[in-house]
Amino acid sequence: MTAAMLPHLTGLQGAIVVRNAVGRAPVYSALREDFIARLSAMRSDTCLVYPFETVDAFHAVMENLVATSAPCLPASYRLQQQQEEKK
């Protein structure tokens, strides 16, 4: 037995940031208390921010992203795929 509490998840809060165009999604340190507000302020037409406050909310956002999004592939890969489809 151990008298110390082993690490475990006691809560989850944050923001998932997704770009819907080629480019990098912004990152901001979760060690800062205002990180969710700072990331939310970066929201734009091409930068989508999904804040969450609970494990259940995180799960719901991830399930939605899996169901409704696709990876943004490099242009060279897309061109190669198009050329293979024409064959």
N, CA and C atoms as a LAMMPS dump frame, in Angstrom:
ITEM: TIMESTEP
0
ITEM: NUMBER OF ATOMS
261
ITEM: BOX BOUNDS ff ff ff
-5.0000000000000000e+02 5.0000000000000000e+02
-5.0000000000000000e+02 5.0000000000000000e+02
-5.0000000000000000e+02 5.0000000000000000e+02
ITEM: ATOMS id mol type element x y z
1 1 1 N 0.841 -1.188 0
2 1 2 C 0 0 0
3 1 3 C 0.882 1.246 0
4 2 1 N 0.287 2.314 -0.477
5 2 2 C 1.009 3.581 -0.469
6 2 3 C 0.145 4.642 0.206
7 3 1 N 0.801 5.476 0.98
8 3 2 C 0.075 6.537 1.682
9 3 3 C -0.093 7.761 0.798
10 4 1 N 0.649 7.821 -0.295
11 4 2 C 0.573 8.98 -1.194
12 4 3 C -0.508 8.745 -2.247
13 5 1 N -1.16 9.825 -2.645
14 5 2 C -2.165 9.728 -3.707
15 5 3 C -1.437 9.678 -5.05
16 6 1 N -1.724 8.676 -5.825
17 6 2 C -1.119 8.565 -7.142
18 6 3 C -1.776 9.564 -8.092
19 7 1 N -1.036 10.029 -9.105
20 7 2 C -1.609 11.009 -10.033
21 7 3 C -2.852 10.462 -10.733
22 8 1 N -3.858 11.299 -10.839
23 8 2 C -5.079 10.947 -11.543
24 8 3 C -5.806 12.225 -11.957
25 9 1 N -6.697 12.076 -12.905
26 9 2 C -7.443 13.21 -13.438
27 9 3 C -8.567 13.591 -12.48
28 10 1 N -8.561 14.838 -12.034
29 10 2 C -9.621 15.314 -11.137
30 10 3 C -10.513 16.348 -11.799
31 11 1 N -10.16 16.764 -12.99
32 11 2 C -10.948 17.752 -13.714
33 11 3 C -10.228 18.096 -15.001
34 12 1 N -10.922 18.718 -15.899
35 12 2 C -10.32 19.077 -17.173
36 12 3 C -10.99 20.338 -17.689
37 13 1 N -10.178 21.325 -18.024
38 13 2 C -10.689 22.535 -18.649
39 13 3 C -9.658 23.025 -19.643
40 14 1 N -10.118 23.701 -20.673
41 14 2 C -9.192 24.189 -21.674
42 14 3 C -9.915 24.66 -22.912
43 15 1 N -9.193 24.634 -24.02
44 15 2 C -9.746 25.051 -25.301
45 15 3 C -9.057 24.263 -26.404
46 16 1 N -9.847 23.778 -27.33
47 16 2 C -9.313 23.121 -28.518
48 16 3 C -9.339 24.172 -29.619
49 17 1 N -8.192 24.394 -30.245
50 17 2 C -8.07 25.411 -31.293
51 17 3 C -7.781 24.701 -32.605
52 18 1 N -8.593 24.982 -33.623
53 18 2 C -8.497 24.31 -34.915
54 18 3 C -8.448 25.354 -36.017
55 19 1 N -7.575 25.129 -36.983
56 19 2 C -7.562 25.966 -38.187
57 19 3 C -8.341 25.243 -39.267
58 20 1 N -9.211 25.952 -39.968
59 20 2 C -9.949 25.331 -41.066
60 20 3 C -9.336 25.703 -42.416
61 21 1 N -8.126 26.243 -42.368
62 21 2 C -7.343 26.557 -43.556
63 21 3 C -5.898 26.182 -43.247
64 22 1 N -5.071 26.161 -44.268
65 22 2 C -3.673 25.824 -44.056
66 22 3 C -3.044 26.856 -43.124
67 23 1 N -2.318 26.385 -42.159
68 23 2 C -1.652 27.262 -41.203
69 23 3 C -1.659 26.634 -39.822
70 24 1 N -0.957 27.259 -38.922
71 24 2 C -0.849 26.733 -37.566
72 24 3 C -1.894 27.342 -36.65
73 25 1 N -2.44 26.505 -35.807
74 25 2 C -3.37 26.994 -34.787
75 25 3 C -2.558 27.632 -33.663
76 26 1 N -3.042 28.722 -33.091
77 26 2 C -2.308 29.361 -32.007
78 26 3 C -2.242 28.476 -30.767
79 27 1 N -1.182 28.664 -30.016
80 27 2 C -0.969 27.939 -28.764
81 27 3 C -0.696 28.967 -27.683
82 28 1 N -1.213 28.728 -26.497
83 28 2 C -0.965 29.623 -25.365
84 28 3 C -0.849 28.76 -24.113
85 29 1 N 0.036 29.093 -23.237
86 29 2 C 0.329 28.272 -22.068
87 29 3 C -0.872 28.104 -21.14
88 30 1 N -1.179 26.846 -20.837
89 30 2 C -2.256 26.543 -19.884
90 30 3 C -1.831 26.839 -18.448
91 31 1 N -0.585 27.202 -18.252
92 31 2 C -0.13 27.586 -16.917
93 31 3 C -0.6 28.988 -16.542
94 32 1 N -1.03 29.746 -17.526
95 32 2 C -1.572 31.088 -17.27
96 32 3 C -3.055 30.975 -16.977
97 33 1 N -3.54 31.694 -15.981
98 33 2 C -4.954 31.602 -15.596
99 33 3 C -5.913 32.062 -16.699
100 34 1 N -5.46 32.975 -17.536
101 34 2 C -6.341 33.534 -18.566
102 34 3 C -6.19 32.845 -19.922
103 35 1 N -5.628 31.633 -19.946
104 35 2 C -5.322 31.02 -21.241
105 35 3 C -6.56 30.761 -22.094
106 36 1 N -7.687 30.401 -21.495
107 36 2 C -8.895 30.147 -22.285
108 36 3 C -9.401 31.452 -22.908
109 37 1 N -9.409 32.521 -22.132
110 37 2 C -9.845 33.822 -22.653
111 37 3 C -8.906 34.309 -23.751
112 38 1 N -7.598 34.106 -23.566
113 38 2 C -6.631 34.557 -24.576
114 38 3 C -6.798 33.792 -25.883
115 39 1 N -6.978 32.472 -25.776
116 39 2 C -7.193 31.682 -26.992
117 39 3 C -8.518 32.042 -27.649
118 40 1 N -9.555 32.244 -26.859
119 40 2 C -10.862 32.614 -27.4
120 40 3 C -10.809 33.95 -28.129
121 41 1 N -9.96 34.855 -27.665
122 41 2 C -9.818 36.161 -28.313
123 41 3 C -9.153 36.044 -29.686
124 42 1 N -8.498 34.918 -29.956
125 42 2 C -7.833 34.705 -31.25
126 42 3 C -8.772 34.092 -32.287
127 43 1 N -10.025 33.885 -31.919
128 43 2 C -11.013 33.289 -32.834
129 43 3 C -11.164 34.16 -34.083
130 44 1 N -11.261 33.512 -35.236
131 44 2 C -11.475 34.22 -36.502
132 44 3 C -12.194 33.27 -37.454
133 45 1 N -12.357 33.705 -38.715
134 45 2 C -13.011 32.853 -39.709
135 45 3 C -12.23 31.565 -39.96
136 46 1 N -10.906 31.625 -39.804
137 46 2 C -10.072 30.445 -40.067
138 46 3 C -9.52 29.812 -38.806
139 47 1 N -9.777 30.399 -37.652
140 47 2 C -9.291 29.879 -36.376
141 47 3 C -10.497 29.646 -35.458
142 48 1 N -10.84 28.383 -35.288
143 48 2 C -12.005 28.024 -34.491
144 48 3 C -11.559 27.633 -33.087
145 49 1 N -12.241 28.142 -32.083
146 49 2 C -11.873 27.874 -30.688
147 49 3 C -13.066 27.241 -29.987
148 50 1 N -12.824 26.098 -29.364
149 50 2 C -13.864 25.365 -28.644
150 50 3 C -13.459 25.23 -27.179
151 51 1 N -13.865 26.183 -26.325
152 51 2 C -13.53 26.068 -24.908
153 51 3 C -14.386 24.986 -24.236
154 52 1 N -13.843 24.38 -23.187
155 52 2 C -14.581 23.383 -22.422
156 52 3 C -14.189 23.491 -20.949
157 53 1 N -15.111 23.127 -20.076
158 53 2 C -14.905 23.248 -18.624
159 53 3 C -14.953 21.91 -17.893
160 54 1 N -15.365 20.844 -18.582
161 54 2 C -15.484 19.539 -17.939
162 54 3 C -14.992 18.445 -18.881
163 55 1 N -14.774 17.266 -18.334
164 55 2 C -14.387 16.118 -19.148
165 55 3 C -15.494 15.798 -20.148
166 56 1 N -16.736 15.879 -19.709
167 56 2 C -17.867 15.599 -20.609
168 56 3 C -17.927 16.594 -21.771
169 57 1 N -17.67 17.862 -21.492
170 57 2 C -17.682 18.878 -22.545
171 57 3 C -16.524 18.646 -23.522
172 58 1 N -15.355 18.265 -23.009
173 58 2 C -14.217 17.936 -23.875
174 58 3 C -14.584 16.774 -24.792
175 59 1 N -15.187 15.743 -24.222
176 59 2 C -15.597 14.579 -24.999
177 59 3 C -16.583 14.982 -26.108
178 60 1 N -17.539 15.826 -25.778
179 60 2 C -18.534 16.264 -26.763
180 60 3 C -17.876 17.035 -27.903
181 61 1 N -16.934 17.921 -27.581
182 61 2 C -16.239 18.69 -28.62
183 61 3 C -15.438 17.749 -29.515
184 62 1 N -14.724 16.807 -28.912
185 62 2 C -13.917 15.875 -29.701
186 62 3 C -14.793 14.995 -30.591
187 63 1 N -15.893 14.519 -30.068
188 63 2 C -16.813 13.699 -30.868
189 63 3 C -17.331 14.497 -32.064
190 64 1 N -17.668 15.758 -31.845
191 64 2 C -18.132 16.624 -32.928
192 64 3 C -17.038 16.827 -33.978
193 65 1 N -15.826 17.071 -33.531
194 65 2 C -14.72 17.27 -34.476
195 65 3 C -14.457 16.011 -35.296
196 66 1 N -14.479 14.865 -34.656
197 66 2 C -14.259 13.603 -35.367
198 66 3 C -15.342 13.391 -36.418
199 67 1 N -16.57 13.719 -36.077
200 67 2 C -17.698 13.483 -36.983
201 67 3 C -17.789 14.5 -38.119
202 68 1 N -17.302 15.712 -37.911
203 68 2 C -17.569 16.773 -38.892
204 68 3 C -16.338 17.391 -39.543
205 69 1 N -15.152 16.899 -39.247
206 69 2 C -13.964 17.53 -39.821
207 69 3 C -13.069 16.501 -40.501
208 70 1 N -12.12 17.003 -41.252
209 70 2 C -11.13 16.178 -41.932
210 70 3 C -9.787 16.879 -41.826
211 71 1 N -8.699 16.13 -41.879
212 71 2 C -7.382 16.771 -41.789
213 71 3 C -7.12 17.683 -42.985
214 72 1 N -6.397 18.737 -42.751
215 72 2 C -5.992 19.645 -43.823
216 72 3 C -4.656 19.125 -44.354
217 73 1 N -4.709 18.513 -45.513
218 73 2 C -3.522 17.877 -46.077
219 73 3 C -2.694 18.876 -46.876
220 74 1 N -1.372 18.656 -46.947
221 74 2 C -0.523 19.553 -47.735
222 74 3 C -0.944 19.577 -49.198
223 75 1 N -0.725 20.7 -49.848
224 75 2 C -1.116 20.861 -51.249
225 75 3 C -0.463 19.804 -52.133
226 76 1 N 0.783 19.455 -51.859
227 76 2 C 1.475 18.455 -52.679
228 76 3 C 0.783 17.096 -52.588
229 77 1 N 0.289 16.741 -51.418
230 77 2 C -0.426 15.472 -51.244
231 77 3 C -1.759 15.503 -51.993
232 78 1 N -2.476 16.612 -51.879
233 78 2 C -3.767 16.73 -52.57
234 78 3 C -3.576 16.645 -54.08
235 79 1 N -2.534 17.296 -54.592
236 79 2 C -2.247 17.267 -56.029
237 79 3 C -1.936 15.841 -56.468
238 80 1 N -1.142 15.142 -55.682
239 80 2 C -0.795 13.763 -56.004
240 80 3 C -2.054 12.883 -56.027
241 81 1 N -2.936 13.062 -55.077
242 81 2 C -4.176 12.286 -55.021
243 81 3 C -5.055 12.576 -56.236
244 82 1 N -5.146 13.841 -56.627
245 82 2 C -5.937 14.207 -57.797
246 82 3 C -5.394 13.567 -59.066
247 83 1 N -4.06 13.546 -59.185
248 83 2 C -3.437 12.95 -60.361
249 83 3 C -3.688 11.442 -60.408
250 84 1 N -3.668 10.786 -59.256
251 84 2 C -3.913 9.347 -59.209
252 84 3 C -5.364 9.031 -59.526
253 85 1 N -6.287 9.896 -59.134
254 85 2 C -7.707 9.681 -59.419
255 85 3 C -7.996 9.795 -60.915
256 86 1 N -7.237 10.609 -61.639
257 86 2 C -7.458 10.808 -63.078
258 86 3 C -6.993 9.598 -63.891
259 87 1 N -6.156 8.769 -63.307
260 87 2 C -5.607 7.614 -64.04
261 87 3 C -6.627 6.547 -64.24
